[in-house]
Amino acid sequence: MRPTWAEVSLTALRHNFRTVQQYVAPKATVCAVVKADAYGHGAVECAHAMEREGAVWFGVTSVDEGVRLRQGGITGRILILTGFWRGEEEAVARYDLTPTIWDWNHIELLEDIAEKLKLGPHDALPVHLKVDTGMSRLGVAIADLPALAEVLREARHVVLEGLFTHLASADVIDAPDTNAQIRRFDDAVTAVVVSGLSPVYYHMANSAALATRPETWKNMVRPGLSLYGYYLPFASVVSGSPDPSYELPVKPALTWKTRILQVREVGAGQPLGYHGAYVTQAPARIAVIPVGYADGLNRQLSSRGRVIVRHDYASIVGNIAMDLTLIDITGIPGVEVGDEVMLLGESGHHAISAWDIASLTGTIPYEVLCGISDRVPRKYVE
């Protein structure tokens, strides 16, 4: 087997879930977001670990993600955060999924499938209604809420269980648009209650809003990135760097590793890799590792990033290829073929985090974690 793999610590994952749960208790229920295969960590395995820790709600992107959780043995509630497509309503009902809605057509489809499946008058299909409070993405406009509430009141099987929105700038502590979104959501809550509906759950907060915006917790929160060990906000002000005073004590759950495939001595002036993009300035000891951009190692790290070998940093040199990468191990004694190389994680007093990689590649930790490809096997450890 190709020696490139990711290890997911279920111990760290459970710790992170407990940390978030205890932080918001008893005010809010935690909906653990496991979309995008749990941000690259493995949705079924992570959901099982958190379910054993007491998680009762899970958030996914789509119906097929929800079905995979059910087929994997997850018994908790599953919220489909981006709704469902026409034709998926039967899977929603049969797999006991809770869809997001924002349009009367969603209600019509669910009512029709309830009739087709001959559900009784007391067999409810719960839904969560998403309100657009300013992100201009998914959701019903606040002006259209009264009309949609009327359709929900007349539905025989569809029951409004939750009302929620999505914050556009929760990762920026003092962003004025977040205050505006909070006000609009409160207006939406009032409109829904005045219409005669009584949702059980109200939710706004993602990981970024947990510590910085307690007023957004309502009675449910939707942490994602923090469950996997990375905390937000990105910035303490509109422009800046992560502020540790707002961090929850969560631990990165994933480490990414490979092994040295070959070691070679090269002279000064030697071009390395594709296009000779890096030329040695002095004699060097170069190692080849079996990982590349097809595994999710961002090509922007070429001659910029680093890895950890024998508890020391080794620079990436030359262009990262599809399957192979070169690292400079000059000055690290005793490095041999087969030695473990840390791409993401901690070794001794050295660490490389998803934040570190994101800052070098001009992206965010989410993309770093989700970008580790399927051909990198995940191993679950305690």
Rosetta blueprint (number, residue, H / E / L):
1 M L
2 R L
3 P L
4 T E
5 W E
6 A E
7 E E
8 V E
9 S E
10 L H
11 T H
12 A H
13 L H
14 R H
15 H H
16 N H
17 F H
18 R H
19 T H
20 V H
21 Q H
22 Q H
23 Y H
24 V H
25 A L
26 P L
27 K L
28 A L
29 T E
30 V E
31 C E
32 A E
33 V E
34 V L
35 K H
36 A H
37 D H
38 A H
39 Y H
40 G H
41 H L
42 G L
43 A H
44 V H
45 E H
46 C H
47 A H
48 H H
49 A H
50 M H
51 E H
52 R H
53 E L
54 G L
55 A L
56 V L
57 W E
58 F E
59 G E
60 V E
61 T L
62 S L
63 V H
64 D H
65 E H
66 G H
67 V H
68 R H
69 L H
70 R H
71 Q H
72 G L
73 G L
74 I L
75 T L
76 G L
77 R E
78 I E
79 L E
80 I E
81 L L
82 T L
83 G L
84 F L
85 W L
86 R L
87 G L
88 E L
89 E H
90 E H
91 A H
92 V H
93 A H
94 R H
95 Y L
96 D L
97 L L
98 T E
99 P E
100 T E
101 I E
102 W L
103 D L
104 W H
105 N H
106 H H
107 I H
108 E H
109 L H
110 L H
111 E H
112 D H
113 I H
114 A H
115 E H
116 K H
117 L L
118 K L
119 L L
120 G L
121 P L
122 H L
123 D L
124 A L
125 L E
126 P E
127 V E
128 H E
129 L E
130 K E
131 V E
132 D E
133 T L
134 G L
135 M L
136 S L
137 R L
138 L L
139 G L
140 V E
141 A E
142 I H
143 A H
144 D H
145 L H
146 P H
147 A H
148 L H
149 A H
150 E H
151 V H
152 L H
153 R H
154 E H
155 A L
156 R L
157 H L
158 V E
159 V E
160 L E
161 E E
162 G E
163 L E
164 F E
165 T L
166 H L
167 L L
168 A L
169 S L
170 A L
171 D L
172 V E
173 I L
174 D L
175 A L
176 P H
177 D H
178 T H
179 N H
180 A H
181 Q H
182 I H
183 R H
184 R H
185 F H
186 D H
187 D H
188 A H
189 V H
190 T H
191 A H
192 V H
193 V H
194 V H
195 S L
196 G L
197 L L
198 S L
199 P L
200 V L
201 Y E
202 Y E
203 H E
204 M L
205 A L
206 N L
207 S H
208 A H
209 A H
210 L H
211 A H
212 T H
213 R L
214 P H
215 E H
216 T H
217 W L
218 K L
219 N L
220 M E
221 V E
222 R L
223 P L
224 G L
225 L H
226 S H
227 L H
228 Y H
229 G L
230 Y L
231 Y L
232 L L
233 P L
234 F L
235 A E
236 S L
237 V L
238 V L
239 S L
240 G L
241 S L
242 P L
243 D L
244 P H
245 S H
246 Y H
247 E L
248 L L
249 P L
250 V L
251 K L
252 P L
253 A L
254 L E
255 T E
256 W E
257 K E
258 T E
259 R E
260 I L
261 L L
262 Q E
263 V E
264 R E
265 E E
266 V E
267 G L
268 A L
269 G L
270 Q L
271 P E
272 L E
273 G L
274 Y H
275 H H
276 G H
277 A L
278 Y E
279 V E
280 T L
281 Q L
282 A L
283 P L
284 A E
285 R E
286 I E
287 A E
288 V E
289 I E
290 P L
291 V L
292 G L
293 Y H
294 A H
295 D H
296 G L
297 L L
298 N L
299 R H
300 Q H
301 L H
302 S L
303 S L
304 R L
305 G L
306 R E
307 V E
308 I E
309 V E
310 R L
311 H L
312 D E
313 Y E
314 A E
315 S E
316 I E
317 V E
318 G L
319 N L
320 I L
321 A L
322 M L
323 D L
324 L L
325 T E
326 L E
327 I E
328 D E
329 I L
330 T L
331 G L
332 I L
333 P L
334 G L
335 V L
336 E L
337 V L
338 G L
339 D L
340 E E
341 V E
342 M E
343 L E
344 L E
345 G E
346 E E
347 S E
348 G L
349 H L
350 H E
351 A E
352 I E
353 S L
354 A H
355 W H
356 D H
357 I H
358 A H
359 S H
360 L H
361 T H
362 G L
363 T L
364 I L
365 P H
366 Y H
367 E H
368 V H
369 L H
370 C H
371 G L
372 I L
373 S L
374 D L
375 R L
376 V L
377 P L
378 R E
379 K E
380 Y E
381 V E
382 E L
